[in-house]
Amino acid sequence: MPLLTLATFLPILGGLALIVLPNRSARVAHGMSIAVTGVVFMLTLVIWSRGTIAGGFAQIEELAWIPAIGAAYRLGLDGLSLPLVLLTSLLFFLSAIYSARISDRAPSYVVLMLMLETAALGTFMALDGLLFYVFFEVSLVGMYFMIAGWGYEDRQRAALMFFIYTLLGSLPLLLAIIGLYLSSGTFDMRVWIDMPPLTGIAAMLALIAMLFTFAVKIPAFPVHTWLPAAHVQAPTAGSVILAGVMLKFGTYGLVRFALQMTPEAFAQAGQVILAVGVVSALYGAFAALAQSDLKKMIAYTSINHMGYVVMGVAVAALTVDLRIRTIALDGATLQMVSHGLVTGALFFLLGMLQDRAHSRDMSEFGGLLGRVPWLGWSFILMAFASLGLPGLAHFPAEFQVFLATLNTAPWAIIAILAIVVTAGLYLRAIAAVFLGSENEKWLEMRDLDRREKLVIVPLLILTVLVGVAPSWLINMIHTTMESLSF
Amino acid sequence: MERDLSFLIPELLLSSAAMLMIVAEMMRAARLALVIGLVGLAAATLLTLPMLHADTTVFSGTYRIDLISGWAKLILLPGTALALLMVRAEITGQDREGSVYALICLVTLGALMLAGGGDIMVLVLGVVLTGLGSFALVAFPRDDAATEAAMKYLVFGAVTGSVMIYGLTFWFGGVGSTLFSALGALDGRPLVPTVGLVAVIIGLGYKAALVPFHFWAPDAYDGAPVSIAAYLSVITKLAAIFAFAQVLRDLPLSSGWPLVIAVVSAVTMTYGYLTALVQTNLVRLIAYSSIAQSGYFMLGIVALGASSLAVPGLIVLGAAYVAMNLGAFAVVMISGRSLNDMRGFGRRRPVMGIVMVIFLLSLTGIPPLFGFVGKVYLFTAAIESGFVWLAVIGILNSVLALGVYLRIIVPMYQPAQDIDESSEKSPHPALVAVIGITALVTLGMGFLAGFLPA
């Protein structure tokens, strides 16, 4: 059974079915959305059970596409993409459940969501350069319409900025892909990884092009400016997908393309990339500290967390010690998953808060913990996870990244300061929103209902599980990272 | 002789159809003329298929039956049929309806001659045949705007055409033959290749609406009926581009033509999109953006000598361009000519809205649509032939393109103004058919691009 293909295209097929369906009420649309994303989630669990192999890609599915130029439909998995695929299908499933209250043009909304899921899964599983680019770009289109159609006040401007910024960002990747193709005669990513076709100055130019693309996507300082605007204006599920899934395109590409396909150039530029990671981590934390808009604050902490991932990858390229390299890559990959779980949950919770209060400004709240204990305690737990408290999801990831950094490039450990800053900003946010004197405006606020609990609880459980017993996840990543060829 | 004629069956069919259409028009049977045209085009398309893999010439080397001319027929003939349907939807029942159909078929015949020309004389004949018909088509509405547009088009065409013929005589003088295949003898000679090259760029550049010979295009498109604008922006333009390919692949590289074309390409793309960014008239906006598209085609012309992907790229983008540009114009025929008419269009007509988004994103070059495949071919060809800077400019222009096309897409989903009656009218079935076909091609061929020429 071509499960990878099935999982990738089931969502878009569901969307098409919805378009031709005679009854397109909001109820039917959301029912379709939950059913399809649920089935896809099950499928990815089966894919997980079939496992990966060390030193290469598993579960490969191939089909001719444009034989004239050596482009084919190729899907496959390894320990880097599998966790991201699972994260993607989980977050889309939960987003579908959460979104069931959207009544404005629900069928179109659902079609876009399902199209995004296809694009996201395809991006992580594609083993063909051109195919990867196709999925990568389709996700932009989907997200643009999602923000422009269902976002908040200033959505048109934010959506435009997002689309133009990220398209400008992704075009250099196309150049790099064409360069890799012309020097190897195929678009097969496995060939590019096994025998990096570019050397010398060409490799460095390709690396610069790819770094630009992925830095915009991650986003790393100083090309992060689209992120706060897009996040604040996007609808809640859009923010969750953007932060939880689409930012990972950047870090995934950083490893899959930049590190694996131009390894020598990457090692040469390692210190610079490391510096970008450190600056992003610090900048994200300090910028988040300055926000009073809760959604913007979380958006900036994403820059901080993704900065650690960049650091991990850079350290892996710099070190000569295979053990340290594996630790760094394990940490970076785990950090991608943890960030998806934790930040996804935080955006869900803020969405729930905003649904009730129609405000995101922390100064407008106060003492909510007694009023809405489910919402409050969930937020507090996730905030603690986000600041890297031991026992929660970010700790094992960041610990490994810092361990490898300390070993390879001790100067970069100053990024650890960012953890103190994030701790401060989360405590301030918790104090402002959930503690202190109660604001009379919110006396009527309801706590989470059953549907909302259904969305949050899986993420709470997973956050604790990854924090306390990360080995099941790390093992999946570790097998591949140990034998990662570059 | 019989052999030569057998290779010309599609052209002969088309010209006989055009003659029959004129007879039908004399009998005031416009509908019959349309049917004859569609049948003729369909038959000519089908009869092209068997000779797709031929690579030969007829009539002493003056007319080429090769990959370019074969695929040009497969692209231009169905494209013309779609354009006929669009014209039908726009001018049904008007006076002189049948002559328009006949003229269109004659212009397409000229287009085929341009795409297959292997000789200076055939080239000139093609330019004249496409030109004369087009002037009359633009002037069809008989109002001030159309007359002015046709006049501009005619004067521009007459001047550039004469300059081209004058310049081409230098080539004839230089090699003593009018065949393109003889141009190799110019290798290493100073001046003579350049004079002819400039002449060709002026004459064909005018037809393909390359900057700086594009001035007629926005006026002509805006003055003519929308469907005629659609036809001209697609068929005559592609013909000129295929003619460029036929001429320049025989011109020695020592004359430096790739660099000249590369500069024209870069200027055309950038100027077209920058100007499109400030248009408020939808037809003019698409007119300027299709000027920019001509610049993209030139990427393939630049790479002709050095990359095996250049010709397939021209063919793929050509096919994509026919589908997406005709489709976009067809939607404009429903929505209205002003950018304001687009306000709320996507909410009033959801399906048409989605389809328009598909056309515009394909024109931008967003995957997995057909336009993207064509652009990838051409970018790859340009890089392979060493014009990395040109590919970079092309890629940067894709961002400008997005800006241009988003100017249409964004208002489509803004809340509608008060709905006027005309928007409630259901569109002509021929138009719906055209939009359906072009949308399927734009969407589907992105996935099936592997079946196009290797």
Interface residues (C-beta under 8 A of the other chain):
Chain A: A64 W65 I66 P67 A68 I69 S108 L130 Y133 V134 E137 V138 L140 V141 F145 A148 G149 Q156 L160 F163 I164 L167 L168 L171 P172 L174 L175 I178 G179 Y181 L182
Chain B: L309 P312 P350 L361 I366 P367 P368 F372 V373 V376 Y377 F379 T380 I383 E384 A391 V392 I395 L396 S398 V399 L402 G403 L406 V410 Y413 Q414 F447 A449 G450 L452 P453 A454
